[in-house]
Amino acid sequence: MNNRKLRVAFICVHNSCRSQIAEALGKNFADEIFESYSAGTETKPRINQDAVRLIKKIYGIDIEETQVSKLLTDIPKEIDIVVKMGCNLVCPYLPSKYEEDWGVEDPTGKSDEEFKLVIAEIEKKVKELAQKIKTTELLG
């Protein structure tokens, strides 16, 4: 494989909450392992404000400063790993060499406690993916 880092795309329909959280946490916890992107088939005018507030409170990351809601066509065409966040009916399709479906529940409109559980689950899964890439040389 060439020397570039693997590219991971976290995708869902609206690219406004879970995939944005995953992109931010991927950049925070696994930047030395892979490049993080997020995208969807539709966009929202703003990233979920509860996600923005809680990611800032927990990690000190302002995702409104560093990220915007993006379409699948707005990220690099060559994606190595696609992570579907859990889209209920139909997740967007993006060609890749490897794919996972995390099936993370959408916390939109729920309490901060439930939101924090989802954020913790995404953090755990991002770290597990980074470890899997590091130890198994996934796609290497």
C-alpha positions, 0 to 999 in steps of 0.5 A: 500500500502507498504511504497515505493514511487510510481514509474513513468515511462516517456516513448517514442520511443527513450528516448532522449528528452521529456521523459528525460526532464520529468525524470529530472523534476520529480526528481527535483519537485516531488522526495518526491512524486514519483520515476522518470524513463524514457525509450524507445523501442530504445535508442540514443547514446546521450540525445538531446543536446538542451534538455541538454543545456536548462535544464542546463540553466533553472534549473541548472540540467545536465541531461547528468551527471545524466541520460542516454538513457534507454530501457524499460528493463533497469528500474524496472519491477514494475511500478505504473504509465506510462506516454506516452509522445506522440509518434505519431504512437505507444507508447511503452507498459509497464504494470502499474496500471495507465497510462496517455498520455501527447501528448507532441509535440517533440521539436527536431530541433525546436527553443529554444523558442518552446523547452522552451514551451515544457519544461514548459508544461512538468514541469506543467504536472509533478507538476500536476501529483505530486499534483494528487498523493498527493491529491487523493492518486492515487493508494493508 
